[in-house]
Amino acid sequence: MSNIIIYTTAYCPYCVQAKRLLKKKDINFIEIAVDKEPEKRLDMMQKSQRRTVPQIFNGDTHIGDCMELYGFESEGTLDKLLA
């Protein structure tokens, strides 16, 4: 069972695209909006070593950002990463 967490902001088109792909694949996820909870951005940055959103995790495993998510999908490896 996956434990997908996605850090987002409301105004980020890449966040919208990443969530759209997860929904299309019928993957449940927890969304943490760092624009509404700014203290969570520091958590995201410490875990991912990145400042940009979205950042996607399966539990403690960092999946990456939107482009990486779509890259894994095109390679056919995304389902395994999200399982």
A tleap script that builds the chain and sets N, CA, C and O, in Angstrom:
source leaprc.protein.ff14SB
mol = sequence {
  NMET SER ASN ILE ILE ILE TYR THR THR ALA
  TYR CYS PRO TYR CYS VAL GLN ALA LYS ARG
  LEU LEU LYS LYS LYS ASP ILE ASN PHE ILE
  GLU ILE ALA VAL ASP LYS GLU PRO GLU LYS
  ARG LEU ASP MET MET GLN LYS SER GLN ARG
  ARG THR VAL PRO GLN ILE PHE ASN GLY ASP
  THR HIE ILE GLY ASP CYS MET GLU LEU TYR
  GLY PHE GLU SER GLU GLY THR LEU ASP LYS
  LEU LEU CALA
}
set mol.1.N position { 0.839 -1.191 0.000 }
set mol.1.CA position { 0.000 0.000 0.000 }
set mol.1.C position { 0.877 1.245 0.000 }
set mol.1.O position { 1.809 1.358 0.797 }
set mol.2.N position { 0.579 2.161 -0.884 }
set mol.2.CA position { 1.396 3.357 -1.005 }
set mol.2.C position { 1.005 4.388 0.050 }
set mol.2.O position { -0.119 4.406 0.552 }
set mol.3.N position { 1.955 5.227 0.359 }
set mol.3.CA position { 1.770 6.322 1.291 }
set mol.3.C position { 2.310 7.573 0.606 }
set mol.3.O position { 3.338 8.116 1.010 }
set mol.4.N position { 1.613 8.026 -0.430 }
set mol.4.CA position { 2.099 9.109 -1.280 }
set mol.4.C position { 1.785 10.460 -0.641 }
set mol.4.O position { 0.655 10.741 -0.241 }
set mol.5.N position { 2.821 11.275 -0.565 }
set mol.5.CA position { 2.699 12.646 -0.073 }
set mol.5.C position { 3.215 13.559 -1.170 }
set mol.5.O position { 4.285 13.330 -1.733 }
set mol.6.N position { 2.444 14.598 -1.468 }
set mol.6.CA position { 2.867 15.570 -2.477 }
set mol.6.C position { 2.798 16.971 -1.867 }
set mol.6.O position { 1.750 17.409 -1.393 }
set mol.7.N position { 3.926 17.653 -1.891 }
set mol.7.CA position { 4.023 19.036 -1.421 }
set mol.7.C position { 3.705 19.941 -2.604 }
set mol.7.O position { 4.286 19.794 -3.679 }
set mol.8.N position { 2.782 20.878 -2.403 }
set mol.8.CA position { 2.290 21.712 -3.503 }
set mol.8.C position { 2.115 23.169 -3.080 }
set mol.8.O position { 2.252 23.528 -1.911 }
set mol.9.N position { 1.805 23.989 -4.081 }
set mol.9.CA position { 1.239 25.321 -3.858 }
set mol.9.C position { 0.042 25.459 -4.791 }
set mol.9.O position { -0.058 24.756 -5.796 }
set mol.10.N position { -0.848 26.356 -4.454 }
set mol.10.CA position { -2.086 26.523 -5.218 }
set mol.10.C position { -1.835 27.071 -6.622 }
set mol.10.O position { -2.599 26.772 -7.539 }
set mol.11.N position { -0.792 27.857 -6.807 }
set mol.11.CA position { -0.553 28.555 -8.070 }
set mol.11.C position { 0.457 27.845 -8.979 }
set mol.11.O position { 0.935 28.432 -9.950 }
set mol.12.N position { 0.777 26.603 -8.671 }
set mol.12.CA position { 1.822 25.879 -9.409 }
set mol.12.C position { 1.221 24.956 -10.466 }
set mol.12.O position { 0.544 23.988 -10.121 }
set mol.13.N position { 1.457 25.241 -11.752 }
set mol.13.CA position { 0.906 24.377 -12.802 }
set mol.13.C position { 1.513 22.968 -12.791 }
set mol.13.O position { 0.850 22.007 -13.183 }
set mol.14.N position { 2.762 22.843 -12.347 }
set mol.14.CA position { 3.376 21.521 -12.264 }
set mol.14.C position { 2.719 20.677 -11.170 }
set mol.14.O position { 2.600 19.459 -11.305 }
set mol.15.N position { 2.299 21.324 -10.101 }
set mol.15.CA position { 1.576 20.624 -9.033 }
set mol.15.C position { 0.256 20.079 -9.569 }
set mol.15.O position { -0.114 18.938 -9.291 }
set mol.16.N position { -0.444 20.896 -10.334 }
set mol.16.CA position { -1.710 20.478 -10.932 }
set mol.16.C position { -1.494 19.268 -11.834 }
set mol.16.O position { -2.272 18.315 -11.789 }
set mol.17.N position { -0.443 19.301 -12.652 }
set mol.17.CA position { -0.161 18.194 -13.567 }
set mol.17.C position { 0.206 16.918 -12.810 }
set mol.17.O position { -0.240 15.829 -13.173 }
set mol.18.N position { 1.012 17.050 -11.768 }
set mol.18.CA position { 1.413 15.872 -10.988 }
set mol.18.C position { 0.196 15.248 -10.309 }
set mol.18.O position { 0.035 14.027 -10.324 }
set mol.19.N position { -0.655 16.073 -9.716 }
set mol.19.CA position { -1.867 15.551 -9.067 }
set mol.19.C position { -2.799 14.921 -10.095 }
set mol.19.O position { -3.451 13.916 -9.810 }
set mol.20.N position { -2.864 15.497 -11.272 }
set mol.20.CA position { -3.712 14.945 -12.330 }
set mol.20.C position { -3.253 13.528 -12.709 }
set mol.20.O position { -4.077 12.630 -12.879 }
set mol.21.N position { -1.944 13.337 -12.839 }
set mol.21.CA position { -1.429 12.008 -13.174 }
set mol.21.C position { -1.717 11.010 -12.061 }
set mol.21.O position { -2.120 9.879 -12.332 }
set mol.22.N position { -1.515 11.413 -10.822 }
set mol.22.CA position { -1.789 10.501 -9.706 }
set mol.22.C position { -3.270 10.127 -9.661 }
set mol.22.O position { -3.616 8.969 -9.427 }
set mol.23.N position { -4.133 11.105 -9.884 }
set mol.23.CA position { -5.570 10.819 -9.891 }
set mol.23.C position { -5.939 9.906 -11.059 }
set mol.23.O position { -6.756 8.998 -10.903 }
set mol.24.N position { -5.343 10.141 -12.219 }
set mol.24.CA position { -5.610 9.315 -13.400 }
set mol.24.C position { -5.240 7.852 -13.130 }
set mol.24.O position { -5.911 6.931 -13.596 }
set mol.25.N position { -4.163 7.661 -12.371 }
set mol.25.CA position { -3.710 6.318 -12.032 }
set mol.25.C position { -4.430 5.763 -10.805 }
set mol.25.O position { -4.119 4.669 -10.333 }
set mol.26.N position { -5.396 6.531 -10.295 }
set mol.26.CA position { -6.193 6.139 -9.126 }
set mol.26.C position { -5.316 5.899 -7.897 }
set mol.26.O position { -5.528 4.954 -7.137 }
set mol.27.N position { -4.322 6.783 -7.720 }
set mol.27.CA position { -3.414 6.727 -6.574 }
set mol.27.C position { -3.879 7.757 -5.547 }
set mol.27.O position { -3.962 8.949 -5.840 }
set mol.28.N position { -4.180 7.281 -4.348 }
set mol.28.CA position { -4.523 8.193 -3.262 }
set mol.28.C position { -3.259 8.882 -2.765 }
set mol.28.O position { -2.190 8.273 -2.717 }
set mol.29.N position { -3.383 10.136 -2.401 }
set mol.29.CA position { -2.229 10.868 -1.903 }
set mol.29.C position { -2.672 11.891 -0.868 }
set mol.29.O position { -3.829 12.307 -0.814 }
set mol.30.N position { -1.703 12.274 -0.054 }
set mol.30.CA position { -1.890 13.348 0.921 }
set mol.30.C position { -1.214 14.575 0.337 }
set mol.30.O position { -0.039 14.534 -0.029 }
set mol.31.N position { -1.959 15.663 0.252 }
set mol.31.CA position { -1.408 16.909 -0.280 }
set mol.31.C position { -1.070 17.842 0.864 }
set mol.31.O position { -1.898 18.093 1.739 }
set mol.32.N position { 0.141 18.348 0.854 }
set mol.32.CA position { 0.567 19.344 1.834 }
set mol.32.C position { 0.831 20.631 1.069 }
set mol.32.O position { 1.788 20.730 0.301 }
set mol.33.N position { -0.026 21.608 1.290 }
set mol.33.CA position { 0.069 22.897 0.594 }
set mol.33.C position { 1.000 23.820 1.381 }
set mol.33.O position { 0.617 24.380 2.407 }
set mol.34.N position { 2.221 23.967 0.885 }
set mol.34.CA position { 3.209 24.753 1.614 }
set mol.34.C position { 2.928 26.251 1.565 }
set mol.34.O position { 3.510 27.009 2.341 }
set mol.35.N position { 2.047 26.693 0.669 }
set mol.35.CA position { 1.661 28.103 0.684 }
set mol.35.C position { 0.660 28.373 1.808 }
set mol.35.O position { 0.549 29.507 2.273 }
set mol.36.N position { -0.062 27.356 2.245 }
set mol.36.CA position { -1.006 27.497 3.356 }
set mol.36.C position { -0.382 27.102 4.685 }
set mol.36.O position { -0.821 27.554 5.743 }
set mol.37.N position { 0.643 26.255 4.629 }
set mol.37.CA position { 1.365 25.811 5.817 }
set mol.37.C position { 2.865 26.025 5.582 }
set mol.37.O position { 3.594 25.069 5.319 }
set mol.38.N position { 3.326 27.283 5.678 }
set mol.38.CA position { 4.711 27.593 5.322 }
set mol.38.C position { 5.752 26.814 6.120 }
set mol.38.O position { 6.851 26.565 5.624 }
set mol.39.N position { 5.420 26.429 7.341 }
set mol.39.CA position { 6.371 25.669 8.151 }
set mol.39.C position { 6.657 24.294 7.546 }
set mol.39.O position { 7.696 23.699 7.830 }
set mol.40.N position { 5.744 23.787 6.716 }
set mol.40.CA position { 5.922 22.487 6.063 }
set mol.40.C position { 6.938 22.552 4.921 }
set mol.40.O position { 7.492 21.527 4.525 }
set mol.41.N position { 7.186 23.760 4.389 }
set mol.41.CA position { 8.171 23.900 3.316 }
set mol.41.C position { 9.563 23.501 3.817 }
set mol.41.O position { 10.336 22.881 3.087 }
set mol.42.N position { 9.870 23.853 5.042 }
set mol.42.CA position { 11.164 23.481 5.614 }
set mol.42.C position { 11.285 21.963 5.709 }
set mol.42.O position { 12.339 21.407 5.398 }
set mol.43.N position { 10.228 21.292 6.131 }
set mol.43.CA position { 10.227 19.822 6.158 }
set mol.43.C position { 10.501 19.266 4.764 }
set mol.43.O position { 11.330 18.373 4.590 }
set mol.44.N position { 9.787 19.812 3.769 }
set mol.44.CA position { 9.948 19.369 2.385 }
set mol.44.C position { 11.388 19.561 1.923 }
set mol.44.O position { 11.971 18.666 1.312 }
set mol.45.N position { 11.960 20.722 2.213 }
set mol.45.CA position { 13.314 21.029 1.775 }
set mol.45.C position { 14.336 20.124 2.452 }
set mol.45.O position { 15.305 19.705 1.820 }
set mol.46.N position { 14.132 19.823 3.713 }
set mol.46.CA position { 15.062 18.936 4.421 }
set mol.46.C position { 14.991 17.518 3.859 }
set mol.46.O position { 16.019 16.858 3.705 }
set mol.47.N position { 13.784 17.049 3.555 }
set mol.47.CA position { 13.611 15.689 3.043 }
set mol.47.C position { 14.113 15.543 1.608 }
set mol.47.O position { 14.733 14.537 1.263 }
set mol.48.N position { 13.843 16.551 0.771 }
set mol.48.CA position { 14.129 16.423 -0.669 }
set mol.48.C position { 15.425 17.098 -1.097 }
set mol.48.O position { 15.947 16.808 -2.173 }
set mol.49.N position { 15.949 17.991 -0.268 }
set mol.49.CA position { 17.105 18.814 -0.634 }
set mol.49.C position { 16.783 19.714 -1.827 }
set mol.49.O position { 17.671 20.091 -2.592 }
set mol.50.N position { 15.491 20.052 -1.974 }
set mol.50.CA position { 15.035 20.924 -3.059 }
set mol.50.C position { 14.078 21.972 -2.504 }
set mol.50.O position { 13.464 21.781 -1.454 }
set mol.51.N position { 13.963 23.088 -3.233 }
set mol.51.CA position { 13.116 24.195 -2.794 }
set mol.51.C position { 11.812 24.293 -3.584 }
set mol.51.O position { 10.866 24.942 -3.139 }
set mol.52.N position { 11.756 23.660 -4.740 }
set mol.52.CA position { 10.621 23.833 -5.635 }
set mol.52.C position { 9.527 22.807 -5.367 }
set mol.52.O position { 9.773 21.743 -4.799 }
set mol.53.N position { 8.324 23.150 -5.784 }
set mol.53.CA position { 7.197 22.228 -5.711 }
set mol.53.C position { 6.785 21.863 -7.126 }
set mol.53.O position { 7.042 22.628 -8.056 }
set mol.54.N position { 6.163 20.729 -7.308 }
set mol.54.CA position { 5.840 19.740 -6.292 }
set mol.54.C position { 7.047 18.873 -5.970 }
set mol.54.O position { 7.968 18.723 -6.773 }
set mol.55.N position { 7.013 18.310 -4.775 }
set mol.55.CA position { 7.945 17.258 -4.386 }
set mol.55.C position { 7.083 16.094 -3.944 }
set mol.55.O position { 6.160 16.263 -3.147 }
set mol.56.N position { 7.380 14.918 -4.456 }
set mol.56.CA position { 6.522 13.754 -4.270 }
set mol.56.C position { 7.313 12.665 -3.557 }
set mol.56.O position { 8.458 12.376 -3.905 }
set mol.57.N position { 6.681 12.073 -2.561 }
set mol.57.CA position { 7.290 11.029 -1.755 }
set mol.57.C position { 6.363 9.832 -1.660 }
set mol.57.O position { 5.140 9.976 -1.669 }
set mol.58.N position { 6.949 8.659 -1.570 }
set mol.58.CA position { 6.232 7.448 -1.182 }
set mol.58.C position { 6.824 7.058 0.162 }
set mol.58.O position { 7.897 6.458 0.230 }
set mol.59.N position { 6.116 7.405 1.233 }
set mol.59.CA position { 6.683 7.243 2.574 }
set mol.59.C position { 7.890 8.154 2.695 }
set mol.59.O position { 7.794 9.363 2.488 }
set mol.60.N position { 9.036 7.555 3.035 }
set mol.60.CA position { 10.278 8.327 3.156 }
set mol.60.C position { 11.081 8.369 1.859 }
set mol.60.O position { 12.116 9.031 1.791 }
set mol.61.N position { 10.611 7.670 0.836 }
set mol.61.CA position { 11.333 7.619 -0.434 }
set mol.61.C position { 10.940 8.794 -1.319 }
set mol.61.O position { 9.768 8.971 -1.653 }
set mol.62.N position { 11.925 9.586 -1.690 }
set mol.62.CA position { 11.678 10.750 -2.552 }
set mol.62.C position { 11.542 10.276 -3.997 }
set mol.62.O position { 12.471 9.696 -4.558 }
set mol.63.N position { 10.375 10.527 -4.594 }
set mol.63.CA position { 10.119 10.172 -5.988 }
set mol.63.C position { 10.663 11.260 -6.906 }
set mol.63.O position { 11.249 10.965 -7.947 }
set mol.64.N position { 10.468 12.515 -6.518 }
set mol.64.CA position { 10.968 13.630 -7.319 }
set mol.64.C position { 9.902 14.678 -7.548 }
set mol.64.O position { 8.967 14.824 -6.761 }
set mol.65.N position { 10.060 15.405 -8.642 }
set mol.65.CA position { 9.131 16.478 -8.982 }
set mol.65.C position { 8.206 16.022 -10.112 }
set mol.65.O position { 8.162 14.837 -10.442 }
set mol.66.N position { 7.487 16.941 -10.690 }
set mol.66.CA position { 6.519 16.612 -11.735 }
set mol.66.C position { 7.191 15.989 -12.955 }
set mol.66.O position { 6.717 14.980 -13.477 }
set mol.67.N position { 8.278 16.577 -13.404 }
set mol.67.CA position { 8.953 16.063 -14.593 }
set mol.67.C position { 9.489 14.651 -14.357 }
set mol.67.O position { 9.422 13.800 -15.243 }
set mol.68.N position { 10.009 14.414 -13.179 }
set mol.68.CA position { 10.500 13.072 -12.861 }
set mol.68.C position { 9.344 12.078 -12.786 }
set mol.68.O position { 9.466 10.937 -13.232 }
set mol.69.N position { 8.224 12.520 -12.221 }
set mol.69.CA position { 7.040 11.664 -12.138 }
set mol.69.C position { 6.603 11.224 -13.532 }
set mol.69.O position { 6.364 10.040 -13.767 }
set mol.70.N position { 6.500 12.177 -14.454 }
set mol.70.CA position { 6.111 11.853 -15.829 }
set mol.70.C position { 7.190 11.042 -16.540 }
set mol.70.O position { 6.876 10.213 -17.395 }
set mol.71.N position { 8.447 11.268 -16.201 }
set mol.71.CA position { 9.529 10.475 -16.769 }
set mol.71.C position { 9.429 9.013 -16.367 }
set mol.71.O position { 9.606 8.119 -17.194 }
set mol.72.N position { 9.142 8.773 -15.082 }
set mol.72.CA position { 8.954 7.398 -14.612 }
set mol.72.C position { 7.746 6.757 -15.287 }
set mol.72.O position { 7.759 5.569 -15.606 }
set mol.73.N position { 6.706 7.555 -15.499 }
set mol.73.CA position { 5.511 7.035 -16.171 }
set mol.73.C position { 5.845 6.628 -17.602 }
set mol.73.O position { 5.416 5.567 -18.057 }
set mol.74.N position { 6.604 7.456 -18.318 }
set mol.74.CA position { 6.924 7.127 -19.706 }
set mol.74.C position { 7.882 5.929 -19.802 }
set mol.74.O position { 7.875 5.209 -20.800 }
set mol.75.N position { 8.703 5.716 -18.766 }
set mol.75.CA position { 9.604 4.559 -18.729 }
set mol.75.C position { 8.877 3.278 -18.318 }
set mol.75.O position { 9.390 2.174 -18.498 }
set mol.76.N position { 7.665 3.446 -17.760 }
set mol.76.CA position { 6.927 2.290 -17.286 }
set mol.76.C position { 7.315 1.839 -15.889 }
set mol.76.O position { 6.984 0.724 -15.487 }
set mol.77.N position { 8.012 2.689 -15.142 }
set mol.77.CA position { 8.456 2.313 -13.794 }
set mol.77.C position { 7.692 3.006 -12.674 }
set mol.77.O position { 7.945 2.735 -11.500 }
set mol.78.N position { 6.767 3.888 -13.012 }
set mol.78.CA position { 6.066 4.661 -11.986 }
set mol.78.C position { 5.210 3.775 -11.086 }
set mol.78.O position { 5.205 3.961 -9.869 }
set mol.79.N position { 4.499 2.832 -11.650 }
set mol.79.CA position { 3.629 1.975 -10.835 }
set mol.79.C position { 4.420 1.262 -9.746 }
set mol.79.O position { 3.950 1.140 -8.615 }
set mol.80.N position { 5.603 0.796 -10.076 }
set mol.80.CA position { 6.445 0.111 -9.098 }
set mol.80.C position { 6.895 1.074 -8.003 }
set mol.80.O position { 6.913 0.705 -6.829 }
set mol.81.N position { 7.258 2.301 -8.369 }
set mol.81.CA position { 7.680 3.300 -7.389 }
set mol.81.C position { 6.562 3.693 -6.437 }
set mol.81.O position { 6.803 3.991 -5.267 }
set mol.82.N position { 5.339 3.691 -6.948 }
set mol.82.CA position { 4.209 4.132 -6.131 }
set mol.82.C position { 3.552 2.986 -5.356 }
set mol.82.O position { 2.691 3.224 -4.509 }
set mol.83.N position { 3.952 1.760 -5.641 }
set mol.83.CA position { 3.337 0.598 -4.984 }
set mol.83.C position { 3.713 0.513 -3.526 }
set mol.83.O position { 3.280 -0.406 -2.830 }
savepdb mol mol.pdb
quit
